[in-house]
Amino acid sequence: MGKIVNFGVAPPHDPMFGISGAYIVPHLTRNNWRTKATGRVSEDQFLYVMVKRGELTSNGHKQTKYFVRVHFFSPTGHDFNAEFEKLVDALAYANGNDRSAMALSTEPAASNEYPDDRGADFFITGFMGQGRERRPSFTIRLPG
């Protein structure tokens, strides 16, 4: 059976709403992780790193987990997304304070490396066919 993760309502610092330097801090803490993200750099690319709490349902069992989500602003990069049982472990990973791939492959971003503020991206999808035979035939992403 599949897994379902419920993150609830997206917070204002979620990149789907755009990026603002006001939401980026040098380190995530127990006090700021719900409203802030941190920045890391990998191969001269900025990584927008945030921690989300989600309720994972698998085979009828519910469990709270902490998910580190890394957003890239270029088509290249590695997938550093991870999930943890404890908030302290998720924060250590997001901040690069453990011995994980994140810590070994990235470094903290300086404030001059933060991306420029930008609005949310827009997606336009076109469909071909009619009724149940209708299939998406194209999607265009318009950067914010």
C-alpha positions in Angstrom: 0.0 0.0 0.0 1.2 3.6 -0.7 2.2 6.3 1.7 0.3 9.6 2.1 2.0 12.6 3.7 -0.2 15.5 4.9 1.8 18.7 5.4 -1.3 20.8 6.1 -1.4 24.4 4.9 1.8 25.6 3.1 3.7 28.2 5.2 4.3 31.7 3.7 8.0 30.9 3.2 7.2 27.9 0.9 8.9 28.6 -2.4 5.6 28.0 -4.3 4.7 31.5 -3.1 8.0 32.9 -4.3 11.3 33.7 -2.6 12.0 36.5 -0.2 15.3 37.2 1.6 13.2 38.0 4.7 12.5 34.3 5.1 16.2 33.1 4.8 18.3 32.8 8.0 21.8 31.5 8.5 20.6 28.6 10.7 17.3 26.9 11.5 16.5 26.5 15.1 13.6 25.1 17.2 12.2 28.6 17.4 12.3 29.6 13.7 12.0 26.5 11.5 8.2 26.9 11.0 8.6 30.3 9.4 12.1 30.4 8.0 14.4 28.6 5.6 18.1 28.5 5.4 20.5 28.7 2.4 23.3 26.4 1.4 25.5 26.3 -1.6 26.5 23.3 -3.7 28.7 23.7 -6.8 28.0 27.4 -6.8 24.3 26.8 -6.8 22.0 28.2 -4.1 19.9 25.7 -2.2 16.7 26.8 -0.4 16.4 24.5 2.6 13.3 24.2 4.7 11.9 21.8 7.3 8.3 20.7 7.2 6.3 18.6 9.7 4.1 16.1 8.1 1.8 13.3 9.1 2.7 10.1 7.3 0.0 7.5 6.8 1.1 4.1 5.7 -0.9 0.9 5.9 -3.4 2.6 8.2 -0.7 3.8 10.7 -0.1 7.5 11.3 3.2 8.9 12.3 4.6 12.4 12.6 7.9 13.0 10.7 10.0 16.0 9.9 10.9 16.4 6.2 13.8 18.5 4.9 13.0 19.8 1.5 15.7 21.3 -0.7 14.7 23.6 -3.6 17.2 24.3 -6.4 17.1 27.4 -8.6 18.8 25.7 -11.6 18.2 22.5 -13.5 21.3 20.8 -12.0 21.9 19.5 -8.6 21.5 16.5 -6.3 18.5 15.5 -4.4 19.1 16.2 -0.7 15.5 15.7 0.5 15.3 13.6 3.6 12.9 12.6 6.4 13.5 12.2 10.1 11.7 11.0 13.2 13.0 13.8 15.4 13.1 17.6 14.8 16.6 17.9 16.2 17.9 15.5 13.6 16.1 17.3 10.8 17.6 20.6 11.9 21.1 19.2 12.2 20.8 17.8 8.6 19.3 21.1 7.2 22.0 23.1 8.8 24.8 20.8 7.8 25.7 20.0 11.4 25.9 16.2 10.9 28.1 13.9 8.8 25.5 13.5 6.0 25.8 14.1 2.3 24.3 17.5 2.9 27.0 18.5 5.3 29.8 17.0 3.1 28.6 18.4 -0.2 27.3 21.8 0.7 28.3 24.8 2.7 26.3 27.6 4.4 25.4 30.4 2.0 26.6 33.9 2.8 23.9 36.7 2.6 25.4 38.0 -0.7 24.7 34.5 -2.2 21.0 34.6 -1.4 18.8 34.8 -4.5 17.0 37.9 -5.5 13.4 38.2 -4.3 11.0 36.8 -6.9 7.3 36.0 -7.1 5.7 32.7 -7.5 6.0 30.7 -10.7 3.0 30.3 -13.0 2.2 27.1 -14.9 0.0 26.9 -17.9 -1.2 23.5 -19.1 -3.0 22.7 -22.3 -5.1 19.7 -23.0 -6.0 17.8 -26.2 -9.0 15.5 -26.7 -12.4 15.4 -25.1 -14.0 13.7 -22.1 -12.1 10.9 -20.5 -9.6 10.8 -23.4 -8.4 14.3 -22.6 -4.6 14.3 -21.8 -2.3 17.1 -21.0 -0.2 17.9 -24.0 2.0 20.7 -22.8 3.0 22.7 -19.7 4.7 26.1 -19.7 6.4 27.4 -16.6 6.6 31.2 -16.3 9.1 32.3 -13.7 7.8 34.8 -11.1 
